[in-house]
Amino acid sequence: MDVSEPASISSGIAERYATAVFEIALENKELPKLEANLDDLAAALDESADLRDLISSPVYARDAQETAITSVASKMKLLPVMGNVLGLMAQKRRLFVLPQLVAQLRAAIADHKGEVTAEVSAAQALTKAQSDALAKQLKASVGKDVKVNVTVDESLIGGFVVKVGSKMIDTSIRSKLNSLQNAMKEVG
């Protein structure tokens, strides 16, 4: 069996839910609120092992999962459409695709706003000024507004890796050391 198959199935499931949520939020003029909901959900998924367990563990009965996720949605003051979809996903045993749903909704909103997202891995956290400067440089290069998502990867040693769509810029010291190591092998 192809290893990428489960990921593509999850992506397909998430895409169907994301399309429905996006269209309803757009129709109700609630995209800014949906965007805030997605930031809150992403943060909750990062910070809460209990929430990650709830969406992925087969131990929970459908009803228990649905009750728990609708309670979470209510406490987080998520849009009704988002709460309803999470409940439906629980009923259908589809909550495990929540991270992909968040990612696909973010992409749909960015596309609607004419933005592109740059995934940046940096050796250390960027300051607001550095992040803004990078976004400005990328906007000049790409021709669209660029939203910068930064993750810290200390294994880069220094510098950063930027991915915008299919393009990648790697200024990390790790990459330079690897290139040097490869050049040394060829010489030796």
C-alpha positions in Angstrom: 0.0 0.0 0.0 1.2 3.5 -0.9 2.4 5.3 2.3 0.9 8.7 1.1 -2.5 7.2 0.7 -3.8 7.7 4.3 -2.5 11.3 4.1 -4.3 12.0 0.8 -7.5 10.4 2.2 -7.3 12.6 5.3 -6.6 15.6 3.0 -9.6 14.8 0.9 -11.9 14.5 3.9 -10.7 17.7 5.3 -11.1 19.5 2.0 -14.8 18.6 1.8 -15.5 20.0 5.3 -13.2 23.0 4.7 -15.1 24.0 1.5 -18.4 23.8 3.2 -17.3 25.9 6.2 -15.5 28.5 4.0 -18.5 29.0 1.8 -20.9 29.4 4.7 -18.5 31.8 6.5 -18.0 33.8 3.3 -21.8 34.0 2.7 -22.3 35.2 6.3 -19.4 37.7 6.0 -17.7 35.9 8.9 -14.2 35.3 7.4 -12.3 37.5 9.9 -14.1 35.7 12.8 -13.3 32.3 11.1 -9.7 33.3 10.8 -9.5 34.1 14.5 -11.2 30.8 15.3 -8.6 29.0 13.3 -5.8 30.7 15.2 -7.4 29.7 18.5 -7.9 26.1 17.3 -4.3 25.8 16.0 -3.0 27.1 19.4 -5.3 24.8 21.3 -4.0 21.8 19.2 -0.4 22.8 19.9 -0.9 23.4 23.6 -3.4 20.7 24.7 -2.4 17.0 24.7 -5.9 16.3 25.9 -7.4 17.9 22.8 -5.0 16.0 20.5 -5.9 12.8 22.3 -9.7 13.6 22.0 -9.5 14.0 18.2 -7.2 11.0 17.5 -7.9 8.3 20.1 -10.3 5.6 19.1 -11.1 5.0 22.8 -13.8 7.7 22.9 -17.3 6.7 21.9 -18.8 8.9 19.1 -21.3 10.5 21.5 -18.5 11.3 24.1 -16.3 12.7 21.4 -19.2 14.8 20.0 -20.2 16.1 23.5 -16.5 17.0 24.3 -15.8 18.8 21.0 -19.0 20.8 21.0 -18.2 21.8 24.6 -14.7 22.9 23.4 -16.3 24.8 20.5 -18.7 26.6 22.9 -16.0 27.5 25.4 -13.8 28.8 22.6 -16.8 30.8 21.2 -16.3 29.3 17.7 -18.7 30.3 15.0 -21.8 28.1 14.9 -20.8 26.7 11.5 -17.5 25.6 13.0 -19.1 24.1 16.1 -21.6 22.2 13.9 -18.9 20.9 11.6 -16.8 19.7 14.5 -19.9 17.9 16.0 -20.6 16.3 12.6 -16.9 15.2 12.2 -17.2 13.6 15.7 -20.4 11.7 14.7 -18.7 10.4 11.6 -15.4 9.6 13.3 -13.5 12.3 11.3 -12.1 14.5 14.0 -8.6 13.2 13.3 -8.5 15.4 10.2 -8.9 18.6 12.3 -5.3 19.8 11.8 -5.7 19.4 8.0 -9.1 21.2 8.2 -7.5 24.2 10.0 -4.6 24.3 7.4 -7.0 24.1 4.4 -9.3 26.7 5.8 -6.3 29.0 6.4 -5.2 28.4 2.8 -8.7 29.2 1.4 -8.9 32.4 3.4 -5.4 33.5 2.3 -6.3 32.7 -1.3 -9.5 34.7 -1.0 -7.5 37.7 0.4 -4.9 37.4 -2.3 -2.3 36.4 0.2 0.3 33.6 0.1 1.8 32.0 3.2 5.5 31.6 3.7 6.5 28.7 6.0 9.7 29.8 7.7 12.0 27.6 9.8 14.4 29.7 11.7 17.3 28.8 14.0 15.8 31.2 16.6 12.6 33.1 17.0 12.2 36.1 14.7 11.4 39.5 16.2 8.3 41.3 14.9 10.6 43.7 13.0 12.5 40.8 11.4 9.2 39.0 10.5 7.7 42.2 9.0 10.9 42.9 7.0 10.9 39.3 5.6 7.2 39.6 4.7 8.0 42.9 2.9 10.9 41.3 0.9 8.8 38.3 0.0 5.9 40.5 -1.1 8.4 42.3 -3.5 9.5 39.0 -4.8 6.2 37.2 -5.1 3.9 40.2 -6.0 1.3 39.3 -3.3 0.8 39.9 0.4 2.8 37.3 2.3 1.7 35.9 5.7 4.8 34.6 7.5 4.4 31.4 9.7 7.6 31.0 11.7 8.7 27.8 13.5 11.9 27.5 15.4 14.3 24.7 14.3 17.5 24.9 16.3 19.1 22.1 14.2 19.5 24.8 11.5 22.3 26.3 13.6 21.8 29.7 12.1 19.9 31.4 9.3 16.5 30.2 8.0 14.6 28.2 5.4 11.7 29.8 3.6 9.1 27.9 1.6 6.6 29.8 -0.5 4.5 27.4 -2.6 6.9 25.2 -4.4 9.9 27.6 -4.0 12.4 27.2 -1.2 15.2 29.5 0.0 17.7 27.8 2.4 20.2 30.2 4.1 20.7 27.9 7.0 24.2 27.1 8.3 23.3 23.4 8.4 22.7 23.5 4.6 26.0 25.3 4.0 27.8 22.8 6.1 26.1 19.9 4.2 27.2 21.5 0.9 30.7 21.9 2.1 30.8 18.3 3.3 29.6 17.1 -0.1 32.2 19.2 -1.9 34.9 17.8 0.4 33.8 14.2 -0.5 34.1 15.0 -4.2 37.6 16.4 -3.7 38.9 13.6 -1.5 
